[in-house]
Amino acid sequence: MSESKAGTKTESRAVALATSHLEAWSNHDLDTVRGNLASDVQFYSPAANLVGIDEYMDAPRGLTQFAKQVVPGSLRVIAAMGDERNALIMYEVSTEGGPIGSKVFPSAQTWLLDDNGKIKVERIVSYAVPR
């Protein structure tokens, strides 16, 4: 984030999209999530490497399986930085039920946008296994 001349916070395009993407899936708005993705989106995490919107959303280790365990409204952004095409965000969400159980789930992720402002590459760069 940077400060404008008026002293208000402004976000880069990539940080704004990545933040709204996190807000959407953590609040179970999966239609919005799908609309943020490039058709050839690539997702990399310790749990899975997925390519394409359908795998990203619906694979056994895809976003839908994780997001449905997240408590809506639990997203807490810790830090965010980026430019027009790249974002890095540290955040945490709370989960309940499912295989994960009731946990605080911390993460740091990067996003790369394509020329159309859609998410081209999403990568979890740090991950803490809930105990």
N, CA, C and O atoms as CSV, one atom per row, in Angstrom:
chain,resi,resn,atom,element,x,y,z
A,1,MET,N,N,0.836,-1.168,0.000
A,1,MET,CA,C,0.000,0.000,0.000
A,1,MET,C,C,0.881,1.231,0.000
A,1,MET,O,O,1.976,1.223,0.562
A,2,SER,N,N,0.407,2.272,-0.623
A,2,SER,CA,C,1.142,3.527,-0.616
A,2,SER,C,C,0.208,4.629,-0.168
A,2,SER,O,O,-1.014,4.477,-0.193
A,3,GLU,N,N,0.792,5.733,0.240
A,3,GLU,CA,C,-0.021,6.853,0.672
A,3,GLU,C,C,-0.175,7.831,-0.474
A,3,GLU,O,O,0.801,8.153,-1.153
A,4,SER,N,N,-1.379,8.303,-0.695
A,4,SER,CA,C,-1.587,9.326,-1.702
A,4,SER,C,C,-1.285,10.680,-1.074
A,4,SER,O,O,-1.024,10.771,0.125
A,5,LYS,N,N,-1.321,11.737,-1.893
A,5,LYS,CA,C,-1.028,13.084,-1.386
A,5,LYS,C,C,-2.000,13.510,-0.299
A,5,LYS,O,O,-1.645,14.288,0.586
A,6,ALA,N,N,-3.230,13.001,-0.363
A,6,ALA,CA,C,-4.229,13.368,0.643
A,6,ALA,C,C,-4.046,12.570,1.934
A,6,ALA,O,O,-4.746,12.810,2.918
A,7,GLY,N,N,-3.086,11.604,1.931
A,7,GLY,CA,C,-2.837,10.828,3.137
A,7,GLY,C,C,-3.710,9.596,3.265
A,7,GLY,O,O,-3.667,8.923,4.294
A,8,THR,N,N,-4.501,9.281,2.248
A,8,THR,CA,C,-5.327,8.083,2.304
A,8,THR,C,C,-4.567,6.922,1.689
A,8,THR,O,O,-3.700,7.118,0.837
A,9,LYS,N,N,-4.888,5.734,2.114
A,9,LYS,CA,C,-4.217,4.544,1.609
A,9,LYS,C,C,-4.777,4.174,0.237
A,9,LYS,O,O,-5.987,4.213,0.017
A,10,THR,N,N,-3.886,3.817,-0.673
A,10,THR,CA,C,-4.293,3.322,-1.978
A,10,THR,C,C,-3.611,1.980,-2.184
A,10,THR,O,O,-2.522,1.748,-1.659
A,11,GLU,N,N,-4.239,1.103,-2.940
A,11,GLU,CA,C,-3.691,-0.213,-3.212
A,11,GLU,C,C,-3.372,-0.335,-4.684
A,11,GLU,O,O,-4.024,0.283,-5.526
A,12,SER,N,N,-2.371,-1.132,-4.990
A,12,SER,CA,C,-2.095,-1.447,-6.378
A,12,SER,C,C,-3.243,-2.291,-6.933
A,12,SER,O,O,-4.041,-2.853,-6.183
A,13,ARG,N,N,-3.306,-2.366,-8.239
A,13,ARG,CA,C,-4.358,-3.147,-8.888
A,13,ARG,C,C,-4.288,-4.610,-8.471
A,13,ARG,O,O,-5.322,-5.211,-8.179
A,14,ALA,N,N,-3.094,-5.200,-8.437
A,14,ALA,CA,C,-2.957,-6.618,-8.095
A,14,ALA,C,C,-3.334,-6.882,-6.638
A,14,ALA,O,O,-4.002,-7.872,-6.343
A,15,VAL,N,N,-2.911,-6.002,-5.724
A,15,VAL,CA,C,-3.260,-6.186,-4.310
A,15,VAL,C,C,-4.769,-6.062,-4.119
A,15,VAL,O,O,-5.362,-6.830,-3.362
A,16,ALA,N,N,-5.392,-5.108,-4.795
A,16,ALA,CA,C,-6.841,-4.940,-4.677
A,16,ALA,C,C,-7.576,-6.189,-5.162
A,16,ALA,O,O,-8.515,-6.646,-4.511
A,17,LEU,N,N,-7.156,-6.744,-6.301
A,17,LEU,CA,C,-7.819,-7.941,-6.822
A,17,LEU,C,C,-7.562,-9.140,-5.913
A,17,LEU,O,O,-8.490,-9.888,-5.605
A,18,ALA,N,N,-6.317,-9.333,-5.480
A,18,ALA,CA,C,-6.012,-10.480,-4.621
A,18,ALA,C,C,-6.781,-10.393,-3.304
A,18,ALA,O,O,-7.279,-11.404,-2.808
A,19,THR,N,N,-6.877,-9.204,-2.743
A,19,THR,CA,C,-7.624,-9.031,-1.491
A,19,THR,C,C,-9.105,-9.330,-1.699
A,19,THR,O,O,-9.720,-10.017,-0.884
A,20,SER,N,N,-9.678,-8.820,-2.782
A,20,SER,CA,C,-11.100,-9.090,-3.039
A,20,SER,C,C,-11.317,-10.572,-3.337
A,20,SER,O,O,-12.374,-11.118,-3.020
A,21,HIS,N,N,-10.324,-11.229,-3.946
A,21,HIS,CA,C,-10.389,-12.672,-4.211
A,21,HIS,C,C,-10.410,-13.456,-2.892
A,21,HIS,O,O,-11.209,-14.378,-2.723
A,22,LEU,N,N,-9.525,-13.081,-1.961
A,22,LEU,CA,C,-9.510,-13.713,-0.639
A,22,LEU,C,C,-10.841,-13.498,0.082
A,22,LEU,O,O,-11.394,-14.429,0.667
A,23,GLU,N,N,-11.347,-12.272,0.034
A,23,GLU,CA,C,-12.629,-11.973,0.686
A,23,GLU,C,C,-13.744,-12.810,0.082
A,23,GLU,O,O,-14.605,-13.311,0.805
A,24,ALA,N,N,-13.738,-12.966,-1.237
A,24,ALA,CA,C,-14.802,-13.719,-1.902
A,24,ALA,C,C,-14.788,-15.185,-1.466
A,24,ALA,O,O,-15.814,-15.698,-1.019
A,25,TRP,N,N,-13.635,-15.875,-1.587
A,25,TRP,CA,C,-13.672,-17.305,-1.251
A,25,TRP,C,C,-13.826,-17.544,0.235
A,25,TRP,O,O,-14.428,-18.538,0.639
A,26,SER,N,N,-13.286,-16.642,1.070
A,26,SER,CA,C,-13.439,-16.862,2.512
A,26,SER,C,C,-14.869,-16.602,2.981
A,26,SER,O,O,-15.246,-17.004,4.082
A,27,ASN,N,N,-15.663,-15.929,2.146
A,27,ASN,CA,C,-17.087,-15.713,2.433
A,27,ASN,C,C,-17.982,-16.586,1.558
A,27,ASN,O,O,-19.188,-16.353,1.467
A,28,HIS,N,N,-17.382,-17.600,0.908
A,28,HIS,CA,C,-18.100,-18.613,0.127
A,28,HIS,C,C,-18.772,-18.048,-1.121
A,28,HIS,O,O,-19.757,-18.620,-1.588
A,29,ASP,N,N,-18.270,-16.943,-1.677
A,29,ASP,CA,C,-18.787,-16.367,-2.918
A,29,ASP,C,C,-17.967,-16.928,-4.080
A,29,ASP,O,O,-17.119,-16.239,-4.648
A,30,LEU,N,N,-18.232,-18.180,-4.420
A,30,LEU,CA,C,-17.404,-18.887,-5.386
A,30,LEU,C,C,-17.644,-18.449,-6.825
A,30,LEU,O,O,-16.781,-18.665,-7.676
A,31,ASP,N,N,-18.789,-17.840,-7.124
A,31,ASP,CA,C,-19.011,-17.294,-8.468
A,31,ASP,C,C,-18.064,-16.126,-8.726
A,31,ASP,O,O,-17.496,-16.013,-9.812
A,32,THR,N,N,-17.894,-15.255,-7.727
A,32,THR,CA,C,-16.956,-14.140,-7.863
A,32,THR,C,C,-15.540,-14.666,-8.025
A,32,THR,O,O,-14.779,-14.161,-8.850
A,33,VAL,N,N,-15.180,-15.680,-7.240
A,33,VAL,CA,C,-13.848,-16.276,-7.330
A,33,VAL,C,C,-13.593,-16.758,-8.753
A,33,VAL,O,O,-12.563,-16.437,-9.345
A,34,ARG,N,N,-14.516,-17.516,-9.293
A,34,ARG,CA,C,-14.383,-18.060,-10.650
A,34,ARG,C,C,-14.172,-16.934,-11.670
A,34,ARG,O,O,-13.385,-17.080,-12.604
A,35,GLY,N,N,-14.875,-15.816,-11.489
A,35,GLY,CA,C,-14.751,-14.685,-12.395
A,35,GLY,C,C,-13.416,-13.961,-12.315
A,35,GLY,O,O,-13.066,-13.223,-13.236
A,36,ASN,N,N,-12.666,-14.154,-11.240
A,36,ASN,CA,C,-11.355,-13.522,-11.081
A,36,ASN,C,C,-10.245,-14.264,-11.807
A,36,ASN,O,O,-9.138,-13.741,-11.934
A,37,LEU,N,N,-10.520,-15.481,-12.290
A,37,LEU,CA,C,-9.482,-16.376,-12.785
A,37,LEU,C,C,-9.321,-16.334,-14.297
A,37,LEU,O,O,-10.303,-16.295,-15.038
A,38,ALA,N,N,-8.061,-16.342,-14.748
A,38,ALA,CA,C,-7.760,-16.552,-16.161
A,38,ALA,C,C,-8.115,-18.002,-16.490
A,38,ALA,O,O,-8.057,-18.862,-15.611
A,39,SER,N,N,-8.478,-18.282,-17.732
A,39,SER,CA,C,-8.894,-19.643,-18.101
A,39,SER,C,C,-7.778,-20.655,-17.880
A,39,SER,O,O,-8.050,-21.824,-17.607
A,40,ASP,N,N,-6.528,-20.221,-17.993
A,40,ASP,CA,C,-5.389,-21.127,-17.815
A,40,ASP,C,C,-4.674,-20.888,-16.481
A,40,ASP,O,O,-3.466,-21.097,-16.374
A,41,VAL,N,N,-5.428,-20.450,-15.469
A,41,VAL,CA,C,-4.858,-20.178,-14.148
A,41,VAL,C,C,-4.018,-21.365,-13.676
A,41,VAL,O,O,-4.347,-22.523,-13.931
A,42,GLN,N,N,-2.922,-21.043,-12.978
A,42,GLN,CA,C,-2.059,-22.070,-12.379
A,42,GLN,C,C,-2.008,-21.816,-10.880
A,42,GLN,O,O,-1.804,-20.684,-10.442
A,43,PHE,N,N,-2.195,-22.878,-10.092
A,43,PHE,CA,C,-2.168,-22.768,-8.638
A,43,PHE,C,C,-1.140,-23.757,-8.098
A,43,PHE,O,O,-1.141,-24.933,-8.462
A,44,TYR,N,N,-0.263,-23.265,-7.226
A,44,TYR,CA,C,0.785,-24.094,-6.629
A,44,TYR,C,C,0.693,-23.991,-5.114
A,44,TYR,O,O,0.657,-22.893,-4.560
A,45,SER,N,N,0.654,-25.144,-4.444
A,45,SER,CA,C,0.657,-25.177,-2.985
A,45,SER,C,C,1.318,-26.479,-2.539
A,45,SER,O,O,1.569,-27.361,-3.360
A,46,PRO,N,N,1.602,-26.601,-1.240
A,46,PRO,CA,C,2.130,-27.878,-0.758
A,46,PRO,C,C,1.151,-29.032,-0.982
A,46,PRO,O,O,1.569,-30.187,-1.060
A,47,ALA,N,N,-0.134,-28.737,-1.085
A,47,ALA,CA,C,-1.146,-29.783,-1.215
A,47,ALA,C,C,-1.434,-30.169,-2.663
A,47,ALA,O,O,-1.853,-31.297,-2.923
A,48,ALA,N,N,-1.216,-29.246,-3.620
A,48,ALA,CA,C,-1.616,-29.529,-5.001
A,48,ALA,C,C,-1.007,-28.532,-5.971
A,48,ALA,O,O,-0.711,-27.393,-5.611
A,49,ASN,N,N,-0.825,-28.978,-7.209
A,49,ASN,CA,C,-0.511,-28.102,-8.335
A,49,ASN,C,C,-1.663,-28.276,-9.317
A,49,ASN,O,O,-1.876,-29.370,-9.841
A,50,LEU,N,N,-2.403,-27.202,-9.567
A,50,LEU,CA,C,-3.622,-27.281,-10.360
A,50,LEU,C,C,-3.536,-26.319,-11.537
A,50,LEU,O,O,-2.953,-25.242,-11.415
A,51,VAL,N,N,-4.115,-26.700,-12.682
A,51,VAL,CA,C,-4.114,-25.852,-13.866
A,51,VAL,C,C,-5.531,-25.786,-14.417
A,51,VAL,O,O,-6.201,-26.808,-14.564
A,52,GLY,N,N,-5.980,-24.567,-14.720
A,52,GLY,CA,C,-7.308,-24.350,-15.288
A,52,GLY,C,C,-8.341,-24.076,-14.205
A,52,GLY,O,O,-8.183,-24.483,-13.054
A,53,ILE,N,N,-9.393,-23.384,-14.597
A,53,ILE,CA,C,-10.420,-22.970,-13.636
A,53,ILE,C,C,-11.094,-24.170,-12.972
A,53,ILE,O,O,-11.296,-24.166,-11.758
A,54,ASP,N,N,-11.442,-25.188,-13.743
A,54,ASP,CA,C,-12.158,-26.330,-13.166
A,54,ASP,C,C,-11.318,-27.055,-12.122
A,54,ASP,O,O,-11.826,-27.384,-11.050
A,55,GLU,N,N,-10.038,-27.311,-12.414
A,55,GLU,CA,C,-9.172,-27.949,-11.407
A,55,GLU,C,C,-8.996,-27.050,-10.199
A,55,GLU,O,O,-9.100,-27.506,-9.060
A,56,TYR,N,N,-8.727,-25.756,-10.446
A,56,TYR,CA,C,-8.522,-24.796,-9.357
A,56,TYR,C,C,-9.711,-24.818,-8.398
A,56,TYR,O,O,-9.535,-24.826,-7.179
A,57,MET,N,N,-10.903,-24.828,-8.948
A,57,MET,CA,C,-12.105,-24.763,-8.126
A,57,MET,C,C,-12.510,-26.125,-7.568
A,57,MET,O,O,-12.823,-26.236,-6.383
A,58,ASP,N,N,-12.509,-27.164,-8.409
A,58,ASP,CA,C,-13.240,-28.384,-8.088
A,58,ASP,C,C,-12.407,-29.642,-7.863
A,58,ASP,O,O,-12.964,-30.690,-7.540
A,59,ALA,N,N,-11.092,-29.565,-8.025
A,59,ALA,CA,C,-10.254,-30.742,-7.776
A,59,ALA,C,C,-10.384,-31.163,-6.311
A,59,ALA,O,O,-10.781,-30.353,-5.474
A,60,PRO,N,N,-10.055,-32.419,-5.990
A,60,PRO,CA,C,-10.144,-32.855,-4.594
A,60,PRO,C,C,-9.393,-31.943,-3.618
A,60,PRO,O,O,-9.804,-31.818,-2.465
A,61,ARG,N,N,-8.308,-31.307,-4.052
A,61,ARG,CA,C,-7.602,-30.348,-3.209
A,61,ARG,C,C,-7.746,-28.925,-3.751
A,61,ARG,O,O,-6.896,-28.067,-3.516
A,62,GLY,N,N,-8.832,-28.697,-4.477
A,62,GLY,CA,C,-9.113,-27.381,-5.040
A,62,GLY,C,C,-9.691,-26.431,-3.998
A,62,GLY,O,O,-9.921,-26.799,-2.846
A,63,LEU,N,N,-9.916,-25.205,-4.441
A,63,LEU,CA,C,-10.338,-24.148,-3.527
A,63,LEU,C,C,-11.690,-24.419,-2.883
A,63,LEU,O,O,-11.864,-24.138,-1.697
A,64,THR,N,N,-12.647,-24.953,-3.623
A,64,THR,CA,C,-13.988,-25.168,-3.075
A,64,THR,C,C,-13.939,-26.066,-1.845
A,64,THR,O,O,-14.629,-25.803,-0.860
A,65,GLN,N,N,-13.135,-27.119,-1.891
A,65,GLN,CA,C,-13.038,-28.044,-0.757
A,65,GLN,C,C,-12.516,-27.352,0.499
A,65,GLN,O,O,-12.986,-27.618,1.605
A,66,PHE,N,N,-11.534,-26.457,0.318
A,66,PHE,CA,C,-10.992,-25.733,1.471
A,66,PHE,C,C,-11.944,-24.625,1.915
A,66,PHE,O,O,-12.233,-24.487,3.104
A,67,ALA,N,N,-12.433,-23.834,0.950
A,67,ALA,CA,C,-13.239,-22.652,1.280
A,67,ALA,C,C,-14.489,-23.002,2.071
A,67,ALA,O,O,-14.897,-22.235,2.943
A,68,LYS,N,N,-15.108,-24.148,1.786
A,68,LYS,CA,C,-16.346,-24.478,2.495
A,68,LYS,C,C,-16.113,-24.756,3.978
A,68,LYS,O,O,-17.072,-24.811,4.748
A,69,GLN,N,N,-14.846,-24.934,4.395
A,69,GLN,CA,C,-14.521,-25.138,5.809
A,69,GLN,C,C,-14.175,-23.820,6.520
A,69,GLN,O,O,-14.047,-23.785,7.744
A,70,VAL,N,N,-14.025,-22.733,5.739
A,70,VAL,CA,C,-13.627,-21.444,6.309
A,70,VAL,C,C,-14.835,-20.738,6.910
A,70,VAL,O,O,-15.916,-20.730,6.320
A,71,VAL,N,N,-14.648,-20.154,8.069
A,71,VAL,CA,C,-15.701,-19.398,8.737
A,71,VAL,C,C,-15.856,-18.054,8.010
A,71,VAL,O,O,-14.917,-17.259,7.981
A,72,PRO,N,N,-17.042,-17.794,7.420
A,72,PRO,CA,C,-17.234,-16.510,6.748
A,72,PRO,C,C,-16.936,-15.342,7.697
A,72,PRO,O,O,-17.310,-15.359,8.870
A,73,GLY,N,N,-16.254,-14.330,7.152
A,73,GLY,CA,C,-15.917,-13.154,7.940
A,73,GLY,C,C,-14.657,-13.296,8.765
A,73,GLY,O,O,-14.290,-12.367,9.485
A,74,SER,N,N,-13.970,-14.451,8.681
A,74,SER,CA,C,-12.792,-14.671,9.523
A,74,SER,C,C,-11.484,-14.195,8.888
A,74,SER,O,O,-10.447,-14.218,9.550
A,75,LEU,N,N,-11.507,-13.765,7.631
A,75,LEU,CA,C,-10.281,-13.315,6.973
A,75,LEU,C,C,-9.660,-12.145,7.722
A,75,LEU,O,O,-10.330,-11.159,8.030
A,76,ARG,N,N,-8.359,-12.273,8.012
A,76,ARG,CA,C,-7.594,-11.171,8.592
A,76,ARG,C,C,-6.329,-11.012,7.768
A,76,ARG,O,O,-5.455,-11.879,7.787
A,77,VAL,N,N,-6.230,-9.885,7.034
A,77,VAL,CA,C,-5.032,-9.592,6.256
A,77,VAL,C,C,-3.995,-9.000,7.200
A,77,VAL,O,O,-4.258,-8.013,7.887
A,78,ILE,N,N,-2.822,-9.607,7.228
A,78,ILE,CA,C,-1.735,-9.176,8.109
A,78,ILE,C,C,-0.849,-8.167,7.403
A,78,ILE,O,O,-0.477,-7.153,7.994
A,79,ALA,N,N,-0.503,-8.428,6.147
A,79,ALA,CA,C,0.342,-7.529,5.368
A,79,ALA,C,C,0.065,-7.760,3.896
A,79,ALA,O,O,-0.276,-8.870,3.488
A,80,ALA,N,N,0.210,-6.711,3.099
A,80,ALA,CA,C,-0.004,-6.812,1.660
A,80,ALA,C,C,0.896,-5.820,0.942
A,80,ALA,O,O,1.088,-4.693,1.398
A,81,MET,N,N,1.444,-6.253,-0.186
A,81,MET,CA,C,2.227,-5.361,-1.023
A,81,MET,C,C,2.151,-5.851,-2.457
A,81,MET,O,O,1.838,-7.013,-2.715
A,82,GLY,N,N,2.438,-4.957,-3.379
A,82,GLY,CA,C,2.418,-5.366,-4.771
A,82,GLY,C,C,2.465,-4.196,-5.713
A,82,GLY,O,O,2.627,-3.044,-5.309
A,83,ASP,N,N,2.316,-4.521,-6.997
A,83,ASP,CA,C,2.297,-3.510,-8.049
A,83,ASP,C,C,1.099,-3.806,-8.952
A,83,ASP,O,O,0.116,-4.398,-8.506
A,84,GLU,N,N,1.177,-3.404,-10.191
A,84,GLU,CA,C,0.027,-3.577,-11.084
A,84,GLU,C,C,-0.244,-5.037,-11.454
A,84,GLU,O,O,-1.385,-5.392,-11.750
A,85,ARG,N,N,0.782,-5.883,-11.441
A,85,ARG,CA,C,0.598,-7.279,-11.860
A,85,ARG,C,C,0.907,-8.308,-10.785
A,85,ARG,O,O,0.533,-9.471,-10.932
A,86,ASN,N,N,1.587,-7.911,-9.694
A,86,ASN,CA,C,2.039,-8.853,-8.667
A,86,ASN,C,C,1.538,-8.446,-7.297
A,86,ASN,O,O,1.525,-7.262,-6.958
A,87,ALA,N,N,1.125,-9.430,-6.507
A,87,ALA,CA,C,0.705,-9.165,-5.126
A,87,ALA,C,C,1.276,-10.239,-4.221
A,87,ALA,O,O,1.420,-11.396,-4.615
A,88,LEU,N,N,1.598,-9.834,-2.998
A,88,LEU,CA,C,2.002,-10.742,-1.928
A,88,LEU,C,C,1.161,-10.373,-0.721
A,88,LEU,O,O,1.164,-9.222,-0.285
A,89,ILE,N,N,0.439,-11.349,-0.179
A,89,ILE,CA,C,-0.425,-11.088,0.973
A,89,ILE,C,C,-0.211,-12.166,2.022
A,89,ILE,O,O,-0.239,-13.360,1.727
A,90,MET,N,N,0.003,-11.716,3.258
A,90,MET,CA,C,0.013,-12.608,4.420
A,90,MET,C,C,-1.348,-12.459,5.079
A,90,MET,O,O,-1.821,-11.343,5.294
A,91,TYR,N,N,-1.978,-13.584,5.399
A,91,TYR,CA,C,-3.318,-13.530,5.974
A,91,TYR,C,C,-3.571,-14.773,6.816
A,91,TYR,O,O,-2.771,-15.708,6.840
A,92,GLU,N,N,-4.699,-14.754,7.499
A,92,GLU,CA,C,-5.177,-15.951,8.187
A,92,GLU,C,C,-6.691,-16.002,8.101
A,92,GLU,O,O,-7.365,-14.976,8.021
A,93,VAL,N,N,-7.208,-17.224,8.121
A,93,VAL,CA,C,-8.643,-17.480,8.192
A,93,VAL,C,C,-8.862,-18.539,9.268
A,93,VAL,O,O,-7.948,-19.281,9.627
A,94,SER,N,N,-10.081,-18.591,9.769
A,94,SER,CA,C,-10.454,-19.627,10.731
A,94,SER,C,C,-11.281,-20.682,10.012
A,94,SER,O,O,-12.087,-20.376,9.133
A,95,THR,N,N,-11.061,-21.929,10.406
A,95,THR,CA,C,-11.825,-23.038,9.839
A,95,THR,C,C,-12.630,-23.712,10.934
A,95,THR,O,O,-12.336,-23.578,12.122
A,96,GLU,N,N,-13.653,-24.440,10.506
A,96,GLU,CA,C,-14.429,-25.266,11.426
A,96,GLU,C,C,-14.984,-26.437,10.648
A,96,GLU,O,O,-15.305,-26.319,9.465
A,97,GLY,N,N,-15.092,-27.566,11.319
A,97,GLY,CA,C,-15.651,-28.749,10.676
A,97,GLY,C,C,-14.717,-29.340,9.636
A,97,GLY,O,O,-13.586,-28.886,9.467
A,98,GLY,N,N,-15.202,-30.347,8.949
A,98,GLY,CA,C,-14.432,-30.983,7.898
A,98,GLY,C,C,-13.143,-31.607,8.405
A,98,GLY,O,O,-12.941,-31.725,9.614
A,99,PRO,N,N,-12.271,-32.007,7.486
A,99,PRO,CA,C,-11.035,-32.669,7.885
A,99,PRO,C,C,-10.065,-31.751,8.633
A,99,PRO,O,O,-9.230,-32.233,9.398
A,100,ILE,N,N,-10.163,-30.459,8.424
A,100,ILE,CA,C,-9.232,-29.531,9.083
A,100,ILE,C,C,-9.628,-29.285,10.527
A,100,ILE,O,O,-8.764,-29.111,11.387
A,101,GLY,N,N,-10.921,-29.268,10.799
A,101,GLY,CA,C,-11.381,-28.983,12.151
A,101,GLY,C,C,-11.345,-27.493,12.454
A,101,GLY,O,O,-11.273,-26.669,11.543
A,102,SER,N,N,-11.395,-27.154,13.730
A,102,SER,CA,C,-11.424,-25.761,14.164
A,102,SER,C,C,-9.990,-25.274,14.373
A,102,SER,O,O,-9.329,-25.656,15.339
A,103,LYS,N,N,-9.516,-24.426,13.453
A,103,LYS,CA,C,-8.135,-23.948,13.463
A,103,LYS,C,C,-8.071,-22.506,12.976
A,103,LYS,O,O,-8.977,-22.018,12.301
A,104,VAL,N,N,-6.986,-21.842,13.333
A,104,VAL,CA,C,-6.603,-20.605,12.652
A,104,VAL,C,C,-5.577,-21.030,11.618
A,104,VAL,O,O,-4.575,-21.661,11.953
A,105,PHE,N,N,-5.822,-20.688,10.368
A,105,PHE,CA,C,-5.035,-21.167,9.248
A,105,PHE,C,C,-4.264,-19.995,8.649
A,105,PHE,O,O,-4.842,-19.191,7.917
A,106,PRO,N,N,-2.954,-19.880,8.950
A,106,PRO,CA,C,-2.156,-18.776,8.404
A,106,PRO,C,C,-1.603,-19.122,7.027
A,106,PRO,O,O,-1.379,-20.292,6.717
A,107,SER,N,N,-1.384,-18.099,6.201
A,107,SER,CA,C,-0.818,-18.329,4.880
A,107,SER,C,C,-0.167,-17.065,4.353
A,107,SER,O,O,-0.482,-15.959,4.792
A,108,ALA,N,N,0.733,-17.238,3.419
A,108,ALA,CA,C,1.273,-16.145,2.613
A,108,ALA,C,C,1.182,-16.624,1.171
A,108,ALA,O,O,1.573,-17.747,0.854
A,109,GLN,N,N,0.669,-15.772,0.310
A,109,GLN,CA,C,0.478,-16.155,-1.080
A,109,GLN,C,C,0.922,-15.047,-1.999
A,109,GLN,O,O,0.923,-13.872,-1.632
A,110,THR,N,N,1.306,-15.444,-3.224
A,110,THR,CA,C,1.581,-14.480,-4.285
A,110,THR,C,C,0.567,-14.694,-5.400
A,110,THR,O,O,0.053,-15.795,-5.594
A,111,TRP,N,N,0.297,-13.630,-6.117
A,111,TRP,CA,C,-0.577,-13.662,-7.286
A,111,TRP,C,C,0.105,-12.912,-8.416
A,111,TRP,O,O,0.760,-11.894,-8.194
A,112,LEU,N,N,-0.054,-13.423,-9.631
A,112,LEU,CA,C,0.384,-12.751,-10.848
A,112,LEU,C,C,-0.839,-12.586,-11.733
A,112,LEU,O,O,-1.533,-13.557,-12.033
A,113,LEU,N,N,-1.102,-11.351,-12.151
A,113,LEU,CA,C,-2.240,-11.090,-13.032
A,113,LEU,C,C,-1.802,-11.150,-14.485
A,113,LEU,O,O,-0.654,-10.843,-14.808
A,114,ASP,N,N,-2.717,-11.546,-15.360
A,114,ASP,CA,C,-2.435,-11.526,-16.790
A,114,ASP,C,C,-2.726,-10.137,-17.354
A,114,ASP,O,O,-3.053,-9.218,-16.603
A,115,ASP,N,N,-2.610,-9.984,-18.665
A,115,ASP,CA,C,-2.812,-8.675,-19.296
A,115,ASP,C,C,-4.251,-8.180,-19.186
A,115,ASP,O,O,-4.509,-6.990,-19.367
A,116,ASN,N,N,-5.187,-9.074,-18.892
A,116,ASN,CA,C,-6.592,-8.704,-18.746
A,116,ASN,C,C,-6.997,-8.464,-17.297
A,116,ASN,O,O,-8.174,-8.245,-17.009
A,117,GLY,N,N,-6.024,-8.503,-16.378
A,117,GLY,CA,C,-6.325,-8.262,-14.968
A,117,GLY,C,C,-6.947,-9.453,-14.266
A,117,GLY,O,O,-7.576,-9.295,-13.220
A,118,LYS,N,N,-6.780,-10.654,-14.829
A,118,LYS,CA,C,-7.276,-11.888,-14.208
A,118,LYS,C,C,-6.107,-12.608,-13.535
A,118,LYS,O,O,-4.949,-12.380,-13.885
A,119,ILE,N,N,-6.410,-13.471,-12.576
A,119,ILE,CA,C,-5.364,-14.209,-11.875
A,119,ILE,C,C,-4.812,-15.298,-12.795
A,119,ILE,O,O,-5.529,-16.213,-13.199
A,120,LYS,N,N,-3.524,-15.180,-13.115
A,120,LYS,CA,C,-2.825,-16.127,-13.998
A,120,LYS,C,C,-2.098,-17.188,-13.167
A,120,LYS,O,O,-2.161,-18.376,-13.482
A,121,VAL,N,N,-1.398,-16.752,-12.090
A,121,VAL,CA,C,-0.652,-17.671,-11.234
A,121,VAL,C,C,-0.903,-17.291,-9.780
A,121,VAL,O,O,-0.788,-16.124,-9.405
A,122,GLU,N,N,-1.243,-18.277,-8.973
A,122,GLU,CA,C,-1.415,-18.101,-7.530
A,122,GLU,C,C,-0.536,-19.146,-6.854
A,122,GLU,O,O,-0.577,-20.326,-7.204
A,123,ARG,N,N,0.253,-18.706,-5.890
A,123,ARG,CA,C,1.209,-19.606,-5.254
A,123,ARG,C,C,1.206,-19.384,-3.746
A,123,ARG,O,O,1.347,-18.256,-3.275
A,124,ILE,N,N,1.043,-20.471,-2.995
A,124,ILE,CA,C,1.210,-20.390,-1.539
A,124,ILE,C,C,2.710,-20.507,-1.297
A,124,ILE,O,O,3.331,-21.514,-1.636
A,125,VAL,N,N,3.285,-19.449,-0.697
A,125,VAL,CA,C,4.734,-19.434,-0.481
A,125,VAL,C,C,5.119,-19.812,0.930
A,125,VAL,O,O,6.285,-20.111,1.191
A,126,SER,N,N,4.174,-19.807,1.840
A,126,SER,CA,C,4.442,-20.334,3.175
A,126,SER,C,C,3.159,-20.920,3.694
A,126,SER,O,O,2.063,-20.489,3.338
A,127,TYR,N,N,3.316,-21.908,4.541
A,127,TYR,CA,C,2.149,-22.668,4.951
A,127,TYR,C,C,2.456,-23.264,6.311
A,127,TYR,O,O,3.516,-23.859,6.506
A,128,ALA,N,N,1.570,-23.113,7.221
A,128,ALA,CA,C,1.717,-23.727,8.539
A,128,ALA,C,C,0.653,-24.809,8.675
A,128,ALA,O,O,-0.540,-24.543,8.530
A,129,VAL,N,N,1.089,-26.005,8.949
A,129,VAL,CA,C,0.151,-27.110,9.118
A,129,VAL,C,C,-0.568,-26.950,10.449
A,129,VAL,O,O,0.078,-26.920,11.496
A,130,PRO,N,N,-1.906,-26.847,10.430
A,130,PRO,CA,C,-2.626,-26.740,11.697
A,130,PRO,C,C,-2.371,-27.963,12.571
A,130,PRO,O,O,-2.307,-29.086,12.072
A,131,ARG,N,N,-2.227,-27.745,13.866
A,131,ARG,CA,C,-1.984,-28.858,14.797
A,131,ARG,C,C,-3.283,-29.482,15.236
A,131,ARG,O,O,-3.278,-30.432,16.018
